[in-house]
Amino acid sequence: MVGIKALILAGGFGTRLRPLSCTRPKLMFPIVNRPLLDWTLESLENCGVDKVILAVNYMAEVLEKYFGSSRRGLKISYSKELKPLGTGGPIKEAEEQLVEKGNKEPFLVLNGDIISSIDYNALYQAHMNSEAEITVTLHQVEDPSRYGVVEITDSGRILRFVEKPPPGFAPSNLINAGVYVINPSVLSEIPRGKKISIEREIFPRLAESGVLYGYLFDDLWFDIGIPDDYLRANTRLLENVIKEDAHLEKSIKIDSKARIIPPVALSEGVIVGENAIVGPYVSLGNGSHIGRGSRIENSILFDEVFIDEFSTVKGSIVGEYSALGKYVRVENGCILGDNVHVGDNVTLSEGVQVCPHKEVSESIIEKQVII
């Protein structure tokens, strides 16, 4: 696949991941302490892709500053949307970068909020061996109502593509996994500068014409568009890549009476105090501090999070530079934005969300958003 280009759709607002996405683009969310996009770039580089174009809009400058013009041996360029153009419009906007000098080779398109172990070589070859104008990677799920769903023949041709069908009305449990191989000829069907849904406006038309095909994939796949899936993706990656002693870096300080229950990922400068318990399924970002007697499990803490003594965080996500006082309890499903400060003896009950730069001094016992 050397010479093949990949376009990553990276312009989404990440509204379902607020309040964390208020201060960072979704592709910068850490998974096992690495940005989501970094995992995708690694997979593409391992499959021989040599050029990646990022279709950017929301907080584009953050992505450009972090990833620059190259990463992991990949050349990186940017295609900027001046306004949101859906999922089809950004592909058209990047046409000159995708189809340089009359090159007619198919290219890859990836939704940026997907993390998977897809073999892009096998996908690309399946496309080349078919009569497809677009090949859609398909993945089986229990509840397909959140996704585009297909009806497919034994030969892989997609007969119908239904975007987000109501529960009970899906033609199958095979959903659009957000990774495609596209022939350049398809670009002629997408108007420039117009907001287009490739799933609602292009896929159904190609299915009717008999040139939309599916590639079935049954391995690691997560859409991190909602917090629960984000936590599950982090859990699965921890299981896959972290060994029992992988967290032990020179800059980490773990008290001799602390307990680490793997799998965990501890970044540079992490401090774990006396009798603290970290794990299982925890990622602690750079410079995070876990105080004496505190317990962190099934959670993601971004960089520079401070947890004081005898506090508990379960099944939650805590944004960078946030601080929790003593005897704080953060229950399952809570999301704390960046720079949130929680006072001593405060309990945040299940599902509470706190927007960035807020101070919480009293317990919150009902699910709500603190603005």
N, C-alpha and C positions, 0 to 999 in steps of 0.2 A: 504493500500500500504506500510505498514511498512516493511522495509528490501529491498525495491526496490531501485536499483541504477539508477543514472542519469548521463550521459556523456554530458558535455557541450562543444561544439566546439568553442574554444576560441583563436585559433591561427591565425586568419586572419589579414592581414596588414591594412585593412580599407582604401584602396587607394582612394575610392570615398569620403572619409571624410577628405582628406587632405585640408588644412595644419594642422588641429587639431590632426589628427592621426600620425603626424610626431613625436609627443612628448608623446603619450600615446596610449595604446591599446584601441580598440573600446569599449570593455566591461567596461572600466573605464570612459566612457563619462557620465556626470551627466544628469539625468532626474529628475526634481524637486529636484535638489541638492543631489541626491543619485546616486552612480554608477549604470549603467544599470544592471550589474551582480547582484547587491544587490537585485533589484526588482525580478529577476528570482529566486534567492535563497529563498526569502521570499515565493514566490508562491509554490515552491517545498516543502518547510518545512511545509506549511499549508496543503499540500496534503499527508503528511506522508512519503515522501522520507527521508531517513536518511543518505545516502551517495551520495556525488557528486564527480565526477572526472572531472577535467578541462583538456581538450586537448589543450596544450599551445605550442606556438612557438614564435611569435613576441612579444617582451617585456614581456616575461614570468615572469621575476623577479619582475615586477611591480605588477602583479596580486598576486604572491606568498607573497610578502611583505604585501600587503593590506589585503588579505583574510586569509592567514595563513592556519592552519590545521583544523579550525572549524569556523563556522559562522551561527548564527541563529539556533543553535541546530543541524546543519548538520556537519558531518565529511567531510572534503575536502582533496582530494589527487590530484596529478598532473601527467599527462602523457605527456612527452615532445617529440615533434618532432624535430629531428636533421635537417630535411629539410622539406619544405612544402609537405604535402601528400594529398592535396585535401580534400574532405569531407568524403571519404571512408577510406583512409589510417589511419587517426587518430583513427577511431573506432577499426580497427585491432590492432593498437599499444597499445590500452588500454585493450585488451582482458583479460589479466591476472587479472586486477582489476575488470573487469565487470563480469567475470565468475569464481569466486573463488571456489576452492575445488569442482569442478564438478557441481556447482549450475546451473541449466538449466532454471531458471526463466527469462522471458523477461526483458529487460531494456529499459529505456528511452534515447533518443538522442535528443539534442536540439541545433539548431543553436544559437550561443551566441548573435547575434545581433537582436534577436527577443524579443519584449516585448508584452505580451498578458495576457488575463484573462482566459486562457485555464484551464479547470478542468482536471487535470492529472489523477485523479481517474476514471472519466468517460471515458477518452481516454483509459486507461489501461484495464478497464473492457470490453470495446468494442472490444479490441484486443483479450482478453481471450475468448470472446464469438464467435469469428470468426475462420476461417481456415487460417488466415493470417500468413505469415512469417514476414512481416513488415506491420504495419498500419501507414499511412501517414495522419497527420492532414491537412485538406483542408479548405481553406478560399476563399470566393468569392470577386473578385475585378473587377473594371471596365476595366482596361488594364492589361491583363495577360502576355504581351509579355516580361516582365522582370523576369518572374518566370517559374518554372516547372508547366505544366498544364496537367490535367487528363481528360480522358473520363471514366465515372464510371457507373456501373449498379445500379438498384434500391436497390440491396442487399448490396451495398457498395464495390463490387469488382472493382478494377481499371483495365480497359481493355487496356488503353494506357497511357503512361507517356511521355510527350514531353517537353524537357527542352528548355526554352526561345524561343518559336516559333515566327516567324516574325508576325508583326501586321496583323490581319485578318485571320491568319491560325491556331489559337488556337482551339482545340476541344471543349473547354468550357471556362467558366470564373472561374473555380475552380482551385486554385493554391496551390502548396506545401507551407504550412505555416511553415515549418522548424522544426517540432516537430514529433518525431517518437517513436513507440514502436517496438523493434526488438527482434526476437528470436535469441538465441545464435548460432543456426545452420547456420545462415546467415554468420557468421564470417568465415566459411570454404570457402566461395566464394570470400573472399577478400585476395589477396596476401599481405604478410607482407613487409613493406619497400618500397612499390611502390605507386606512386601517382595515386589515384583512385577517380573518381567522382561517388558517390553513385547514384546521380540523372541520370547521363548519361549511366552508365555501369551496375548498379545493379537493379535499379527500372524497366527499360524496360524489363529486362530478367525475373524478378519475375512477372511482369504483364502478360507476355506471358505464364507463368506457372500457372497463376490463383491464386497466393498466395500473391498478393499485394492488400491491402484493404485501403479504405479511411475512415476518421472520419471527418464529416462536423462540422465546428465550425463557429459560426456567432456572434461574440462579439468583444471586444477590441483586436486588433491585429495590430502591426506595425513592419515593417522591417526598422531599422534605418540606412540602408546602405548608404543613400544619405542625404545631409543636409536638404532638404525640409521635408523628412519623419521624421528626427530627431526632427525638430522643431514641427511638427504636433504631434508627440508622447508626447513631453513635454506639449504641449497645452492640449491634451486630459487627461493626468494624472493630470495636474493642476485642470481641471474641476472635476475630479473624487475624488481627495483626499484632496484638499485644501479648507478649509472653510474661511469665510471672515476674521476672526481674527487669523487664524492659524499661520500667519507670526510673531506674536508678541512674541518675545523671550526677555529675560532680557537684553541680550547683544546688542540688536538692538537699534539704535538711529535714530528716525524719527522726523524731525523738525515739530513743531506744524503747520507750514504753508505748509508743503509738502502734497501731495495727493497720496494715494495708491488706485489703482483701481483693485479690485480682479477679477480673481484669480491671486495671486502672491505667490512665495515662497522666503523668505528672510532668509539666513543662519546666523550663528553667526557672530557678529561683523560688520554687515552691517550698513552703515551710509547713510541716505537720507537727503539732505540739504533743505534749505528754498525754497519754491515754486517749488521744483522738483516734477515731476509726474512719478510714476512707475506703469506700468500696462496698460491694462490687459495682461495676459499671459506672465508673466516675471518670470524667476528664477535668483536670484542673489546669487552667491557663497559666501563662507566665506570671511569676510573682505572687501567686495566690497564697494566702495564709490561713491555715486551719488551726484554731486555738485549742487549748488544753480541754480535753474531755468532749470535744464536739464530734458529731457524726454526720458524714456525707455519704449518701448512697443513691445510685441510679440517677445521677444528675450531671449537668454540664455547668461548670463555672468558667466564665470567660477570664481574660487577663486581669491581674491585680485585684482580685476579690479578697476581702478581708472578713473572716468569720471569727468572732471573738469566742470566749470560753463557753463550753457546755451548751452549744447551739446545735440544731439538727436541720438538715436539708434533705428532703426525700423526693425523688422523682420530679425535680424542678430544674429550671434554667435561670442562672443569675448572670446579668450583664456585667461588663467590665467596670472596674473602679467602684463597685458597690461594696457596702459594708454592713454587716449584721452584728448587732451587739451581743451581750451575754444572755443566755437562756432564751434565745429566739427559736421558734419552731416554724419551719416553712414546709407545708404539707404538699402532697402530690399534685402535680399539674400547675404549680405556681410559676409565673414568669416575672422576673424582675428586670427592668430595663437597666441601662447604664447609669452609673452614679446614683443609685438608690441607697438610702440610708435607713436602716431599720433599728429602732431603739431597743434597749434591754427589755426582756420579758414579754416581747411581742410575739403573738401567734398569727400567722397568715394561713387561713384555712384553704382547703383544696380548691384549686382553680383561680385563685386571686392573681390579678395582673397589676403591676405597678409601672407606670410610665417613667421615663428617664428623669433624673434630677429631682426626685420626690423624696420627702422624709416621712417615714411612717412611725408614729410614736405610740399608737394604740392598736390593739389586736383587731383583726378583721375576720369575722366568723362566717360571713356569707360570700359566695362567689361574686366578684365584681371587679371592675377596672378602676384603678385609682389614677385619676388624671391630674 
